[in-house]
Amino acid sequence: DDLLNKIIAEVRRLNATITSSLEFVRPLELSLAPSALDPILDEAIVVAQGRRGRPGIRIVRRSTEEIPPFLFDRDQLRQVFENLFLNAMEAMGDEGLLTVETFTVEAPASAFTPYRAAGEPCNPWQNVSRYAAVRVSDTGPGIAEEHLEKLFYPFFTTKKQGSGVGLSMAKKIVDSHRGLFDVRSRPGEGAEFTVRLPVVGGLQEH
């Protein structure tokens, strides 16, 4: 009986890994619509609390300004933040502080492609001046330096359970939105992930 349960558990784990692998290699199809960022973060926090929340884990939300609705895929971005919150809560264990900050920053110069051939339709991503930023920081054990550069590699994981697709998939989603994904961490000092997304308005504006 015990052996059978172990075999069933292993088959389920392999099935989950294969499913995650197939999801990762499949091209992303974005369903873009003007949406507000705050409700996505709220929903992701509720999911993460339901799955890995502990009475000793506090969550602080900070916002320096109101970010207007912009074009993004609501479901896919929620998946990104669910993953970040779940990872942070798992890293902290029974107690800690999860801080979620939202603000905007100037778009990096590389986001601009001013040249446009005559008659070519306007690409709204070429005219972005601001990025919406979400900084997710925790008070967990931090990330070892040798793991930091491999963090977004597909199938890399330091967990006993897990496919290693979560963060690489999150980065793929952010990349598909033409955004930026950064991580800063030192052992013993927690981890800080920052997602920056171009604040692109509706196409009707151009």
C-alpha positions in Angstrom: 0.0 0.0 0.0 2.8 2.4 1.0 4.7 1.5 -2.2 1.6 2.0 -4.3 1.0 5.5 -2.8 4.6 6.4 -3.5 4.3 5.3 -7.1 1.0 7.3 -7.5 2.6 10.4 -6.0 5.6 10.1 -8.3 3.4 9.7 -11.4 1.4 12.8 -10.4 4.7 14.7 -9.9 6.0 13.6 -13.3 2.6 14.5 -14.9 2.7 18.0 -13.4 6.3 18.5 -14.6 5.4 17.4 -18.1 2.3 19.6 -18.2 4.4 22.6 -17.0 7.0 21.8 -19.6 4.5 21.8 -22.4 2.9 25.0 -21.1 6.4 26.7 -21.1 7.3 25.7 -24.7 3.9 26.6 -26.1 3.9 30.1 -27.7 2.0 32.7 -25.6 -1.1 34.2 -26.9 -1.9 37.4 -25.1 -5.4 38.7 -24.6 -4.7 42.4 -24.2 -7.3 44.7 -22.8 -7.1 48.0 -20.8 -7.1 46.9 -17.1 -6.2 48.2 -13.7 -3.2 46.7 -11.9 -4.3 46.9 -8.3 -7.2 44.4 -8.5 -4.8 41.9 -10.1 -2.4 42.2 -7.2 -5.3 41.9 -4.7 -6.6 38.7 -6.3 -3.1 37.2 -6.4 -2.6 38.0 -2.7 -5.9 36.3 -1.8 -4.9 33.2 -3.7 -1.4 33.1 -2.2 -2.8 33.6 1.4 -5.3 30.8 0.8 -2.5 28.4 -0.3 0.5 29.3 1.8 -0.5 32.1 4.2 0.4 31.8 7.8 -0.8 33.8 10.8 2.8 35.0 11.3 3.1 36.4 7.7 2.2 40.1 7.4 1.5 41.7 4.0 2.0 45.4 3.4 0.8 47.2 0.3 2.4 50.5 -0.7 1.5 52.8 -3.5 3.0 56.1 -4.3 0.6 57.0 -7.1 -2.5 55.9 -9.0 -1.6 53.9 -12.0 -4.1 54.3 -14.9 -5.5 51.2 -16.7 -3.2 50.0 -19.5 -3.0 47.1 -21.9 -2.1 43.7 -20.5 -3.3 40.2 -20.3 -5.1 40.1 -17.0 -5.0 36.3 -16.4 -1.4 35.9 -17.3 -0.2 38.8 -15.2 -2.1 37.5 -12.2 -0.3 34.2 -12.7 3.1 36.1 -12.5 2.2 37.8 -9.2 0.6 34.7 -7.7 3.9 32.9 -8.4 6.0 35.7 -6.8 3.7 35.9 -3.7 3.6 32.1 -3.2 7.4 31.8 -3.6 7.9 34.6 -1.0 5.5 33.0 1.5 7.1 29.6 1.0 10.6 31.1 1.5 9.5 32.8 4.8 7.8 29.8 6.3 5.8 30.6 9.4 6.5 34.3 9.8 7.8 37.3 7.9 6.9 40.4 6.0 5.8 40.5 2.4 5.9 44.0 0.9 4.2 44.8 -2.4 5.0 48.3 -3.7 3.5 49.9 -6.9 4.9 53.0 -8.6 5.8 54.2 -12.0 9.2 54.9 -13.5 10.4 56.5 -16.8 10.6 54.0 -19.7 14.2 53.0 -20.4 15.7 54.5 -23.6 15.8 51.1 -25.2 11.9 51.0 -25.3 11.9 53.8 -27.9 12.0 53.0 -31.6 11.2 56.5 -33.1 11.7 55.5 -36.8 8.5 54.7 -38.7 8.2 54.2 -42.4 5.7 56.4 -44.3 2.3 54.9 -44.1 3.2 52.4 -41.5 0.7 52.1 -38.6 1.7 53.5 -35.3 2.9 50.9 -32.8 1.7 52.2 -29.3 4.6 50.3 -27.6 7.0 52.7 -29.3 5.6 55.7 -27.6 5.6 54.5 -24.0 7.0 57.1 -21.6 6.2 55.3 -18.3 6.5 51.8 -16.9 4.3 50.5 -14.1 6.5 48.8 -11.5 5.6 46.2 -8.9 8.3 45.5 -6.3 7.8 42.3 -4.3 10.1 41.9 -1.3 10.2 39.3 1.5 12.2 38.8 4.7 13.0 35.2 3.9 16.5 33.6 3.8 17.5 35.2 0.5 18.9 33.5 -2.6 22.4 32.1 -2.8 24.6 33.9 -5.3 25.2 30.8 -7.4 21.5 30.3 -7.8 20.7 34.0 -8.7 21.9 33.8 -12.3 20.0 30.5 -12.9 16.8 31.7 -11.3 14.9 32.2 -14.6 16.3 29.1 -16.3 13.5 26.7 -17.3 13.4 23.6 -15.0 15.9 25.0 -12.5 14.7 24.7 -8.9 16.0 24.4 -5.4 12.8 23.0 -4.0 12.2 19.4 -3.2 8.9 19.6 -5.0 8.2 21.7 -8.1 9.0 21.7 -11.8 11.3 24.7 -11.9 9.0 26.3 -14.5 7.2 28.9 -12.3 9.7 31.8 -12.5 10.9 31.1 -16.0 7.2 31.1 -17.1 6.6 34.4 -15.2 9.6 35.9 -17.0 8.3 34.7 -20.3 4.9 36.4 -19.6 6.6 39.6 -18.6 8.9 39.5 -21.7 5.8 39.0 -23.9 4.4 42.2 -22.5 7.7 43.9 -23.4 8.4 44.4 -19.7 11.4 43.9 -17.5 11.9 41.4 -14.7 14.7 42.0 -12.1 15.8 40.2 -8.9 18.0 41.4 -6.1 18.9 39.2 -3.1 21.7 38.2 -0.7 21.7 35.3 1.6 20.1 36.2 4.9 18.6 39.4 3.6 15.5 38.3 1.8 14.6 38.7 -1.9 13.3 41.5 -4.0 11.6 41.0 -7.4 10.7 44.0 -9.5 8.4 43.7 -12.5 8.2 46.7 -14.9 5.5 46.9 -17.5 5.0 49.5 -20.2 1.9 51.6 -19.5 0.4 51.3 -23.0 -3.0 52.9 -23.6 -5.8 51.7 -25.9 -5.1 51.6 -29.6 -7.8 54.1 -30.2 -5.6 56.8 -28.8 -3.3 56.8 -31.8 
